[in-house]
């Protein structure tokens, strides 16, 4: 009886943990939502098989970046997912325009100061809020919480945010459920390199908590992509490791916001050799337990946006191929589509 009770408890616990993941829905096609390599905007492409795509609106902006990126007027690194209740869609972007460095008075082409949170009911029309981190703790919904920086005005990077639904996050009023927004930050005056941080956004996707450090491995890390894997009951993170031996690596944890161990050094996206890669995004093909990992190989000219295979444990990377049919693919994300959603976007294909 005790053994049965333990087994039941373990099963229930595993089921509860599995709920900490973005809602997966759709068995008809795929949306590739990405920063365009042709400019500072977010573009769409759709596919039936996950490899061969058609540009929506010819790869032009799906929305006006100047309307939604209120800090610099440029959107980069788009990440899209479904709202946790299945009603609508969420997106986060890096608010950055590295083509306007001089006009914006920035010290460096790759400096930026905040992120944009967006929400839509139809994938086409979006509302948004922008968070300029230079303004300090007043922009957050918990301004009196302990701050990770002494001077927010000197922040110089807030990069590549992504979303992970966490039904167990508890707010100050006792309500549960929040969107973990994780991203890299760098404040030159107070830290030596880019580190991974996280905040929580509420269900309205308009309020954000102060950042907390996710981990620090002693060198710069950017472009994290987290998924929960039922195959081993662990959270898996793909990440660009810029210290030690650079490349796209994986790390795991039993917990979403803590316990991230050192990256696996002998199983990583190694087949690009010394070519530089970043912006990884893992997704599963419909009806397939294995994974696909997409990333930008940016050191060649022209650049290559690649999709490789991985097993059901997000290991043993193999068979990289270029994405097909996309004009200007860059750092982005993938979401499965229903037939209705696919047909809606298909009408906008030129």
C-alpha angles and dihedrals in degrees: 000000000000091000091050091050091050091049091049091048091050091049093050091047091051091049091051092050091049090061089067093089138088115276112266116207137150134069102194109069150326138267119212106199111188151155107262116241086211094066149332099299145095118256136183135220127178133209141179096208105031095246108059114058142182121213116242111226089000091292092297121139114299086207137011106273092201090060096051104028097063097171103054106355094241132104122206139169097021116203119188134186141151122274111258093248091051092245108119138334138278132211136182126194139181107252098224141126111187090177089069101051097129095040091050093047094237124163094221138020089238098049120110137158113213155356139251127230115203137185133193140177096202109024090248109065115054139188121198152180126210126214116206103194093197087075090068132216095339090081092061128080091234101047093160095056119109109284126226091213135047093206118028092181090077096056111127107178136040103165143183105346120198135185133237122175113228113187092187100057108117122213125211091262092055096255116135135221131060143167112252106218109197125187144142123265135186129191106185093202095054109028137034102228147358113300132184118256135171139207132181125240121201126238091269087058091224103096125067134190124226115276122266125196111259096191142321119214094179098262139060118294128178142162101043120186117190129196133167113232119206088195091077104005093243136120111244124204126197110199142167107246110202097176127071107004104359123226145090109307139171132235132179140210139179088221131052100225102027144030099050105165127209114288119269104261099195101047115052142113092294104147093087089069111200094347113119118247135178145145097069121187124183123206139160126235115238110279093004125114093199123084141240120212119201124193143156117254096202108170095078125076110253096033120231125222104204138193118200134178129250131180126252089276092054090249137112099050115207149149104039116196134173119259111251132226101011121124108216103355115192141149108339147118143253133236130181116240136214118228090256092052093046093050091049091055093039088065088064095052111111 
